[in-house]
Amino acid sequence: MNEQLIVKNFGPFQTEEVNVTFKKVTVFIGPSGGGKSTLAKLMSVFRDVDFYASPDDPGYLFDYYGLGNYFNSTSELRLNRGKYGVKVKGRHITYDVITKRLINTQTKRATQVFIERTNEKVPLLSQTLRTAAKYTEIEKEALDEVISAVQSLTDELVQDTTREILKLIFSKIFLYTNPAYIPSERIFVSSLTNSWAGLMRDDIGLPLPLLTFANNYAQFRTVISDLKLPLFNANYFHIGGDDFIKIEGRKKLINLHETASGIQSVTPMLVLLEHLSRNTEQAQSFIIEEPELNLYPTAQQGLLNWLVEKCTKGENDLTINTHSPYILSHLNLLLYAHHVGTKDEEKRQKVAAIIPEQYWLNPDEFAVYYVNGPEGAGGVRSLLDPETKLISQNELDAVSGIQADEFDQLLDINRGF
């Protein structure tokens, strides 16, 4: 289901309103400081059930992603997902009538059932303790303290359970639990793999999303201990607490931190995404900053194929921020493959022989935006041609920085015109 994010007077977007529709695959491209990361991080906040299930401090996730200082007195954020909606103004959350009614009804019903069941069990437990005390040397005062503690813990359990109920409700409404946010600083992870515990302990001020990514990678690499990396013709191995790369045609294993920067940047991300993509019970939201970092154009294309295949299964979705025109060009290829390959069976087989079907992109499930909030009302615009449902060639040329006119002028000068 498509999601509509509306942003007013927030961070780079000091305009009346910015409206972006997120689809199964959503891509942002534009200059640095334009607001690509802001949009991606806002979706990370809105897709996190902890945001909705933390009524005492609903805005802490804005601080987590470094967005807390973007608010001003006129800032307003809104997410619409089907018939459900949530709005943030002044870091205060409000819900549409339908959403609020559902939350109140489900929470009240589930909490009441839990309380009733708990109240049935506590007296039974208390009686069991008193009966047992007859055959022991437990004093009455001590027994009363135990029973009081049990009841206190039960009250805390009711609160915790109510929170879990809220998280369950919102995971059904918005499909997600906790988005997988992959920061652009991820290249540091492979270099400092065995030092993250100390960095976190000493609280040296690294971005929290980076620390979370590093911590998740440290856990998941013990599960994904062997992974093929086709874009590098290599394999990843986790052996004895260390990470290694085996290059095809070479016998010796190489420590990950000693490999090329592109491998160091991509490998931890692929390990983490491989682990998460295997979860078929809960929809996953993958939000990736600059997947092209340190990669040659052909490797960027190979990585994009991998991301489309792994991160869009079932109800999963993929959001990408990029500076790379090669990413856009390859996305256009995957869109056109779907366009041609779905015409008839003969064309499907021919296209699949060139571009495997698992990489095709359905244009109806794809959105791409140029983002430069400081430009004002035109600072966020779709790059898709509504007729062809492909990325406009003029837009591709524009974001590629191709100065065709200037080059033609130089040719004219060279020819003596």
C-alpha positions as CSV (number, residue, x, y, z in Angstrom):
1,M,0.0,0.0,0.0
2,N,1.3,3.5,-0.9
3,E,2.1,5.9,1.9
4,Q,1.8,9.7,1.7
5,L,4.3,11.8,3.6
6,I,3.4,15.5,4.0
7,V,6.1,17.9,5.3
8,K,5.6,21.6,6.2
9,N,8.3,24.0,7.4
10,F,10.6,21.3,8.6
11,G,14.4,21.2,8.3
12,P,15.4,21.9,4.6
13,F,11.8,22.1,3.6
14,Q,10.8,25.7,4.6
15,T,7.8,25.7,2.3
16,E,4.1,25.5,2.7
17,E,4.0,21.8,1.9
18,V,6.0,19.0,0.4
19,N,4.1,15.9,-0.6
20,V,5.9,12.6,-1.3
21,T,4.3,9.2,-2.0
22,F,6.3,6.2,-0.9
23,K,5.9,3.0,-2.8
24,K,7.4,-0.5,-2.8
25,V,10.6,1.0,-4.2
26,T,11.2,4.7,-3.6
27,V,14.3,6.6,-4.7
28,F,15.6,10.1,-3.8
29,I,18.3,11.9,-5.8
30,G,19.6,15.4,-5.4
31,P,22.4,17.6,-4.1
32,S,23.8,17.3,-0.6
33,G,21.8,19.2,2.0
34,G,18.7,19.1,-0.1
35,G,16.7,16.9,2.2
36,K,16.9,13.4,0.9
37,S,18.0,12.0,4.2
38,T,15.4,14.0,6.1
39,L,12.6,12.4,4.1
40,A,14.1,8.9,4.5
41,K,14.6,9.4,8.3
42,L,11.1,10.7,8.7
43,M,9.8,7.5,7.1
44,S,12.0,5.6,9.5
45,V,10.3,7.4,12.4
46,F,6.8,6.9,11.1
47,R,7.4,3.2,10.3
48,D,8.7,2.4,13.8
49,V,6.0,1.0,16.1
50,D,8.0,2.3,19.1
51,F,7.1,5.8,17.9
52,Y,3.4,5.0,18.5
53,A,3.8,2.9,21.5
54,S,5.8,5.5,23.6
55,P,3.1,8.0,24.6
56,D,5.4,9.4,27.4
57,D,8.1,10.4,24.9
58,P,6.8,10.0,21.3
59,G,9.5,12.3,19.9
60,Y,12.6,10.6,21.0
61,L,13.1,9.0,17.6
62,F,13.4,12.4,16.0
63,D,16.4,13.0,18.2
64,Y,17.7,9.5,17.5
65,Y,17.8,10.3,13.8
66,G,19.2,13.8,14.4
67,L,16.0,15.6,13.4
68,G,15.0,17.0,16.8
69,N,16.3,20.5,16.0
70,Y,14.4,20.7,12.7
71,F,11.1,21.6,14.4
72,N,9.9,25.2,14.6
73,S,6.6,26.7,15.7
74,T,5.0,26.1,12.3
75,S,6.4,22.6,11.5
76,E,3.9,20.0,10.7
77,L,4.4,16.3,9.6
78,R,1.7,13.9,8.5
79,L,1.6,10.3,7.3
80,N,-1.4,8.8,5.5
81,R,-1.6,5.1,4.9
82,G,-4.9,4.1,3.4
83,K,-7.7,5.1,5.8
84,Y,-5.3,5.6,8.7
85,G,-3.4,8.8,9.5
86,V,-1.0,10.3,12.1
87,K,0.1,13.9,12.4
88,V,2.9,15.6,14.4
89,K,2.8,19.2,15.3
90,G,5.2,20.6,17.9
91,R,6.4,17.0,18.5
92,H,2.9,16.2,19.7
93,I,1.2,13.2,18.0
94,T,-2.5,13.2,17.0
95,Y,-4.4,10.6,15.1
96,D,-7.2,10.6,12.5
97,V,-10.6,9.7,13.9
98,I,-10.6,6.2,12.4
99,T,-7.1,5.5,13.6
100,K,-7.7,6.8,17.1
101,R,-11.0,4.8,17.4
102,L,-9.2,1.6,16.4
103,I,-6.4,2.2,18.9
104,N,-8.7,2.9,21.8
105,T,-11.0,0.0,21.0
106,Q,-8.3,-2.6,20.6
107,T,-6.2,-1.4,23.5
108,K,-9.1,-1.3,25.9
109,R,-10.4,-4.7,24.8
110,A,-7.0,-6.4,25.0
111,T,-5.9,-4.8,28.2
112,Q,-9.2,-5.7,29.9
113,V,-8.8,-9.3,28.9
114,F,-5.3,-9.4,30.2
115,I,-6.3,-7.7,33.6
116,E,-9.1,-10.2,34.0
117,R,-6.8,-13.2,33.4
118,T,-4.2,-11.7,35.7
119,N,-6.6,-11.1,38.5
120,E,-7.7,-14.7,38.3
121,K,-4.1,-15.9,38.7
122,V,-2.8,-13.6,41.5
123,P,-5.2,-14.8,44.2
124,L,-4.4,-18.4,43.2
125,L,-0.7,-17.7,43.5
126,S,-1.2,-15.9,46.8
127,Q,-3.1,-18.9,48.2
128,T,-0.5,-21.3,46.9
129,L,2.2,-19.3,48.7
130,R,0.2,-19.3,52.0
131,T,-0.4,-23.0,51.8
132,A,3.3,-23.7,51.1
133,A,4.2,-21.4,54.1
134,K,2.4,-23.8,56.5
135,Y,5.1,-26.3,55.8
136,T,8.0,-24.0,56.0
137,E,9.5,-21.5,58.4
138,I,8.5,-18.4,56.3
139,E,7.2,-15.7,58.6
140,K,3.9,-14.0,57.9
141,E,5.6,-10.6,57.3
142,A,7.9,-12.1,54.7
143,L,5.1,-13.9,53.0
144,D,3.0,-10.7,52.8
145,E,6.0,-8.9,51.3
146,V,6.3,-11.6,48.6
147,I,2.6,-11.4,47.8
148,S,2.8,-7.6,47.6
149,A,5.8,-7.9,45.3
150,V,3.9,-10.3,43.1
151,Q,1.0,-7.9,42.8
152,S,3.3,-5.0,42.1
153,L,5.0,-7.0,39.3
154,T,1.6,-7.8,37.9
155,D,0.8,-4.1,37.7
156,E,4.0,-3.5,35.8
157,L,3.3,-6.4,33.6
158,V,-0.1,-4.9,32.7
159,Q,1.7,-1.7,31.6
160,D,4.3,-3.5,29.7
161,T,1.7,-5.7,28.0
162,T,-0.4,-2.7,27.1
163,R,2.7,-1.3,25.4
164,E,3.2,-4.6,23.5
165,I,-0.5,-4.5,22.5
166,L,-0.1,-1.0,21.1
167,K,3.0,-2.2,19.1
168,L,1.1,-5.1,17.8
169,I,-1.8,-2.9,16.7
170,F,0.4,-0.4,14.9
171,S,2.4,-3.2,13.2
172,K,-0.9,-4.3,11.7
173,I,-1.9,-0.8,10.7
174,F,1.5,0.3,9.3
175,L,2.8,-3.2,8.6
176,Y,6.2,-2.6,10.1
177,T,8.0,-3.0,13.4
178,N,11.5,-1.4,13.4
179,P,12.9,-0.3,10.0
180,A,16.3,-1.3,8.9
181,Y,18.1,2.0,8.4
182,I,21.5,1.7,6.7
183,P,23.6,4.8,7.3
184,S,26.1,6.2,4.8
185,E,28.9,6.0,7.5
186,R,28.7,2.2,7.4
187,I,32.2,1.8,5.9
188,F,33.6,2.4,9.4
189,V,32.0,-0.8,10.6
190,S,34.4,-3.2,8.9
191,S,37.4,-1.2,10.0
192,L,36.4,-1.1,13.6
193,T,34.5,-4.4,13.9
194,N,36.1,-5.4,17.2
195,S,36.1,-2.0,18.7
196,W,32.4,-1.1,18.6
197,A,31.7,-2.4,22.2
198,G,34.4,0.0,23.5
199,L,33.1,2.9,21.4
200,M,29.6,2.4,22.7
201,R,30.8,2.0,26.3
202,D,32.8,5.3,26.1
203,D,29.9,7.2,24.5
204,I,32.1,9.1,22.1
205,G,29.3,10.7,20.2
206,L,28.9,8.6,17.1
207,P,25.5,8.8,15.3
208,L,23.0,6.5,17.0
209,P,21.8,4.9,13.7
210,L,25.4,3.9,13.0
211,L,25.9,2.4,16.4
212,T,22.6,0.4,15.9
213,F,23.8,-0.8,12.5
214,A,27.1,-1.9,13.9
215,N,25.5,-3.7,16.8
216,N,23.1,-5.5,14.5
217,Y,25.9,-6.5,12.2
218,A,27.9,-7.8,15.1
219,Q,25.0,-10.1,16.0
220,F,23.8,-11.1,12.5
221,R,27.3,-12.1,11.2
222,T,27.3,-15.0,13.7
223,V,24.2,-16.3,11.9
224,I,25.1,-15.3,8.3
225,S,28.6,-16.8,8.5
226,D,28.9,-17.6,4.8
227,L,27.5,-15.3,2.1
228,K,28.1,-15.2,-1.7
229,L,28.9,-11.7,-3.0
230,P,28.2,-12.0,-6.7
231,L,28.9,-8.3,-7.5
232,F,32.5,-8.9,-6.4
233,N,32.9,-12.5,-7.5
234,A,33.7,-13.3,-3.9
235,N,32.4,-14.9,-0.7
236,Y,32.1,-13.6,2.8
237,F,33.0,-15.8,5.8
238,H,32.8,-15.2,9.5
239,I,35.3,-17.5,11.2
240,G,36.5,-17.4,14.8
241,G,35.1,-13.9,15.5
242,D,36.7,-12.4,12.4
243,D,35.4,-11.4,9.0
244,F,37.1,-12.7,5.8
245,I,36.6,-12.3,2.0
246,K,37.5,-15.1,-0.4
247,I,38.1,-13.7,-3.9
248,E,37.3,-16.1,-6.8
249,G,40.5,-17.5,-8.2
250,R,42.5,-16.8,-5.0
251,K,43.3,-19.4,-2.3
252,K,44.1,-17.0,0.5
253,L,41.4,-15.5,2.7
254,I,41.6,-11.7,3.2
255,N,40.5,-9.9,6.3
256,L,37.5,-7.7,5.5
257,H,39.2,-4.6,6.8
258,E,42.1,-5.2,4.4
259,T,39.9,-5.4,1.3
260,A,38.9,-2.7,-1.2
261,S,36.8,0.2,0.2
262,G,33.8,-0.9,-1.9
263,I,33.8,-4.4,-0.4
264,Q,34.2,-2.9,3.1
265,S,31.3,-0.6,2.5
266,V,28.9,-3.2,1.1
267,T,29.6,-6.4,2.9
268,P,28.3,-5.5,6.4
269,M,25.1,-4.1,4.7
270,L,24.6,-7.3,2.7
271,V,25.1,-9.5,5.8
272,L,22.5,-7.5,7.7
273,L,20.0,-7.4,4.8
274,E,20.4,-11.1,4.1
275,H,19.5,-11.9,7.7
276,L,16.5,-9.5,7.8
277,S,15.1,-10.5,4.4
278,R,14.8,-14.1,5.6
279,N,12.1,-13.0,8.0
280,T,8.8,-13.8,6.2
281,E,6.5,-13.3,9.1
282,Q,6.8,-9.5,9.5
283,A,7.1,-6.9,6.7
284,Q,10.5,-5.3,6.5
285,S,11.2,-1.7,5.6
286,F,14.8,-1.2,4.2
287,I,16.1,2.4,4.1
288,I,19.5,2.7,2.6
289,E,21.7,5.8,2.4
290,E,23.9,6.0,-0.8
291,P,24.2,2.3,-1.7
292,E,26.7,3.3,-4.4
293,L,29.4,4.4,-2.0
294,N,32.9,3.3,-3.2
295,L,31.5,1.2,-6.1
296,Y,32.3,1.2,-9.8
297,P,29.2,1.7,-12.0
298,T,28.9,-2.0,-12.9
299,A,29.2,-2.9,-9.2
300,Q,26.5,-0.4,-8.5
301,Q,24.2,-2.1,-11.0
302,G,24.9,-5.5,-9.5
303,L,24.2,-4.2,-6.0
304,L,20.9,-2.7,-7.1
305,N,19.8,-6.0,-8.6
306,W,20.6,-7.7,-5.3
307,L,18.7,-5.0,-3.3
308,V,15.6,-5.3,-5.5
309,E,15.6,-9.0,-5.3
310,K,16.1,-9.3,-1.5
311,C,14.4,-6.2,-0.2
312,T,11.1,-6.2,-2.1
313,K,9.8,-9.7,-1.3
314,G,6.2,-10.0,-0.1
315,E,5.2,-6.8,1.7
316,N,8.8,-5.6,2.1
317,D,9.8,-2.2,0.7
318,L,13.0,-0.4,-0.2
319,T,13.9,3.3,0.0
320,I,17.2,4.6,-1.4
321,N,18.9,7.9,-1.2
322,T,21.5,8.4,-3.9
323,H,23.8,10.8,-5.7
324,S,24.5,8.3,-8.6
325,P,22.9,8.8,-12.0
326,Y,24.1,5.2,-12.7
327,I,21.6,4.0,-10.1
328,L,18.8,5.9,-12.0
329,S,19.8,4.6,-15.4
330,H,19.8,1.0,-14.1
331,L,16.4,1.5,-12.4
332,N,15.1,2.7,-15.8
333,L,16.4,-0.6,-17.3
334,L,14.6,-2.6,-14.7
335,L,11.4,-0.7,-15.3
336,Y,11.6,-1.2,-19.0
337,A,12.3,-4.9,-18.6
338,H,9.0,-5.1,-16.7
339,H,7.2,-3.1,-19.4
340,V,8.4,-5.3,-22.2
341,G,8.5,-8.6,-20.4
342,T,4.9,-8.4,-19.3
343,K,3.5,-8.0,-22.8
344,D,3.3,-11.7,-23.6
345,E,5.0,-15.0,-22.8
346,E,7.4,-14.9,-25.7
347,K,8.7,-11.5,-24.8
348,R,8.8,-12.5,-21.1
349,Q,11.2,-15.3,-21.9
350,K,13.4,-13.2,-24.1
351,V,13.7,-10.4,-21.6
352,A,14.3,-12.8,-18.7
353,A,17.3,-14.2,-20.6
354,I,18.8,-10.7,-20.5
355,I,17.5,-9.5,-17.2
356,P,16.3,-12.1,-14.7
357,E,12.6,-11.6,-13.7
358,Q,13.4,-11.2,-10.0
359,Y,15.0,-7.9,-10.9
360,W,12.1,-6.4,-12.8
361,L,10.5,-3.3,-11.4
362,N,6.7,-2.7,-11.7
363,P,6.3,1.0,-12.5
364,D,3.1,1.1,-10.4
365,E,5.2,0.2,-7.4
366,F,8.0,2.6,-8.0
367,A,8.6,6.3,-7.2
368,V,11.6,8.5,-7.8
369,Y,12.1,12.1,-6.7
370,Y,14.5,14.9,-7.3
371,V,15.0,16.5,-3.8
372,N,16.5,19.9,-3.1
373,G,14.3,21.5,-0.4
374,P,16.1,24.9,-0.4
375,E,14.8,25.5,-3.9
376,G,11.3,26.0,-2.4
377,A,8.1,24.8,-4.0
378,G,10.0,23.0,-6.9
379,G,12.5,21.5,-4.5
380,V,10.8,18.1,-4.6
381,R,9.5,16.7,-7.9
382,S,8.8,13.3,-9.4
383,L,11.2,12.3,-12.2
384,L,8.8,9.7,-13.7
385,D,7.2,10.4,-17.1
386,P,3.5,9.8,-16.5
387,E,3.0,8.5,-20.0
388,T,6.0,6.1,-20.4
389,K,6.2,5.4,-16.6
390,L,10.0,5.6,-17.0
391,I,12.4,8.1,-15.7
392,S,12.4,11.0,-18.1
393,Q,15.5,11.2,-20.3
394,N,15.6,14.9,-19.8
395,E,15.6,14.4,-16.0
396,L,18.3,11.8,-16.3
397,D,20.5,14.2,-18.2
398,A,19.8,17.0,-15.7
399,V,20.7,15.0,-12.6
400,S,23.7,13.5,-14.4
401,G,25.1,17.0,-14.7
402,I,25.5,16.6,-18.5
403,Q,26.3,20.0,-20.0
404,A,25.4,19.2,-23.6
405,D,25.0,22.8,-24.6
406,E,28.4,23.8,-23.2
407,F,30.0,20.8,-24.9
408,D,28.5,21.8,-28.2
409,Q,29.8,25.3,-27.7
410,L,33.3,24.0,-27.2
411,L,32.9,21.9,-30.4
412,D,31.9,25.0,-32.3
413,I,34.9,26.9,-31.0
414,N,37.2,24.0,-32.1
415,R,35.7,24.0,-35.6
416,G,36.1,27.7,-35.9
417,F,32.4,28.6,-35.9
